[in-house]
Amino acid sequence: MFKLNGKTALITGGGSGIGKAMALLFAAQGAKVYIIDIDSSGALDTMNLVNLHGGNAHFKKCSISDQQQVNSTVDEIVSERGSIDILVNNAGISHIGNAENTSTEDFDRLLSVNVKGVFHAVSATVPFMKNKGGVILNMTSVASLVGLPDRFAYSMTKGAVLGMTLSIAKDYLKYNIRCNSISPARVHTPFVDGFLAKNYPGNEQEMFNKLAATQPIGRMAKPEEIAHLALYLCSDEASFITGSDYPIDGGFTRLNN
Ligand SMILES: NC(=O)c1ccc[n+]([C@@H]2O[C@H](COP(=O)([O-])OP(=O)(O)OC[C@H]3O[C@@H](n4cnc5c(N)ncnc54)[C@H](O)[C@@H]3O)[C@@H](O)[C@H]2O)c1
């Protein structure tokens, strides 16, 4: 079960955290994995790790916020592989702030990576999926489902990803393309460590513990736990699932009362 033999999977942001865990797992399950990232060193680490374990991974340096770059990267992958079967829109960036103290520049930056990045990857990939079907999986967040303090721009982007998920699922159902999303609560990745170092210097451990405790289950998720759900949703075993969002949150959205 959950085998991806013969499939080509494109994972954005595969150089770190959740994307890295997905690249390792998808490759272990037989997929040829293409990692798209702006961080060459992280992505090459992931690629080498996959290949060291007998998997098959490639890296293409590309910023998902640049439509031209995404189009030519997808064209390159299709010319190497013939098709793309799985697209995981995972790359994303965080931001702290409310509607008053979020700058227009930060708002635009979040929009350009977290929202337009998904648009660019989907619009470039879908024409090559249409003839034989495929799977698109988007990474959103509990920020798309509940109000989180000081996540104005971030929540805006993740709400948009949820909306795009439904729209894509509807439009491409007739082409046998399934589209779903995953909404994690906090996952312990460099995303969280970087955010703590930037926003709570000197208080990182205290804030880490506080953030961990906001999940009723009492800890953050491990990237591998998200990757397992992603694998299921991208596998043929999930062939009846489209247009759905899956919170994976240690009880965060339903049990925090
Ligand atoms: N970690 C969490 O607590 C958490 C919770 C909910 C949702 N998410 C979402 O999961 C996804 C992955 O998060 P993570 O924690 O693994 O993050 P991470 O920061 O560890 O990894 C993100 C990767 O995306 C890459 N990236 C950033 N901007 C890019 C761009 N413009 N083009 C290409 N690559 C780019 C980074 O270089 C990095 O390798 C994000 O969309 C994030 O919003 C994370």
The ligand as a Tripos MOL2 file, in Angstrom:
@<TRIPOS>MOLECULE
LIG
   44    48     1     0     0
SMALL
NO_CHARGES

@<TRIPOS>ATOM
      1 N1          6.1200   24.4180   10.7390 N.am      1 LIG1
      2 C1          4.8750   24.7060   11.1100 C.2       1 LIG1
      3 O1          4.5580   24.8540   12.3150 O.2       1 LIG1
      4 C2          3.7870   24.8180   10.0840 C.ar      1 LIG1
      5 C3          2.4440   24.8180   10.5220 C.ar      1 LIG1
      6 C4          1.4360   24.9280    9.5790 C.ar      1 LIG1
      7 C5          1.7340   25.0510    8.2470 C.ar      1 LIG1
      8 N2          3.0330   25.0620    7.8410 N.ar      1 LIG1
      9 C6          3.2910   25.2200    6.4190 C.3       1 LIG1
     10 O2          4.0210   24.1080    5.9520 O.3       1 LIG1
     11 C7          4.8820   24.5080    4.8920 C.3       1 LIG1
     12 C8          6.3040   24.0570    5.1750 C.3       1 LIG1
     13 O3          6.7040   24.5820    6.4140 O.3       1 LIG1
     14 P1          8.0770   24.1740    7.1250 P.3       1 LIG1
     15 O4          7.8270   24.3560    8.5630 O.co2     1 LIG1
     16 O5          8.5640   22.8700    6.6360 O.co2     1 LIG1
     17 O6          9.0050   25.3710    6.5860 O.3       1 LIG1
     18 P2         10.5980   25.4980    6.4110 P.3       1 LIG1
     19 O7         10.9000   26.9650    6.5610 O.co2     1 LIG1
     20 O8         11.3000   24.5270    7.2880 O.co2     1 LIG1
     21 O9         10.7850   25.0870    4.8880 O.3       1 LIG1
     22 C9         10.2350   25.8670    3.8500 C.3       1 LIG1
     23 C10        11.0620   25.6590    2.6020 C.3       1 LIG1
     24 O10        10.4880   26.4790    1.5810 O.3       1 LIG1
     25 C11        11.5440   27.1230    0.8830 C.3       1 LIG1
     26 N3         11.0680   28.3530    0.2670 N.ar      1 LIG1
     27 C12        10.7490   29.5090    0.8760 C.ar      1 LIG1
     28 N4         10.4180   30.4390   -0.0380 N.ar      1 LIG1
     29 C13        10.5250   29.8410   -1.2580 C.ar      1 LIG1
     30 C14        10.3290   30.2870   -2.5790 C.ar      1 LIG1
     31 N5          9.9700   31.5460   -2.8500 N.pl3     1 LIG1
     32 N6         10.5160   29.4070   -3.5910 N.ar      1 LIG1
     33 C15        10.8950   28.1350   -3.3410 C.ar      1 LIG1
     34 N7         11.1320   27.6600   -2.1010 N.ar      1 LIG1
     35 C16        10.9370   28.5150   -1.0710 C.ar      1 LIG1
     36 C17        12.5970   27.3810    1.9540 C.3       1 LIG1
     37 O11        13.8790   27.6290    1.3800 O.3       1 LIG1
     38 C18        12.5340   26.0950    2.7480 C.3       1 LIG1
     39 O12        13.4040   25.1160    2.2400 O.3       1 LIG1
     40 C19         4.7160   26.0170    4.7580 C.3       1 LIG1
     41 O13         3.7970   26.2950    3.7150 O.3       1 LIG1
     42 C20         4.1320   26.4320    6.0900 C.3       1 LIG1
     43 O14         3.3290   27.6050    5.9790 O.3       1 LIG1
     44 C21         4.0680   24.9490    8.7290 C.ar      1 LIG1
@<TRIPOS>BOND
     1     1     2 1
     2     2     3 2
     3     2     4 1
     4     4     5 ar
     5     4    44 ar
     6     5     6 ar
     7     6     7 ar
     8     7     8 ar
     9     8     9 1
    10     8    44 ar
    11     9    10 1
    12     9    42 1
    13    10    11 1
    14    11    12 1
    15    11    40 1
    16    12    13 1
    17    13    14 1
    18    14    15 2
    19    14    16 1
    20    14    17 1
    21    17    18 1
    22    18    19 2
    23    18    20 1
    24    18    21 1
    25    21    22 1
    26    22    23 1
    27    23    24 1
    28    23    38 1
    29    24    25 1
    30    25    26 1
    31    25    36 1
    32    26    27 ar
    33    26    35 ar
    34    27    28 ar
    35    28    29 ar
    36    29    30 ar
    37    29    35 ar
    38    30    31 1
    39    30    32 ar
    40    32    33 ar
    41    33    34 ar
    42    34    35 ar
    43    36    37 1
    44    36    38 1
    45    38    39 1
    46    40    41 1
    47    40    42 1
    48    42    43 1
@<TRIPOS>SUBSTRUCTURE
     1 LIG1         1 GROUP 0 **** ****
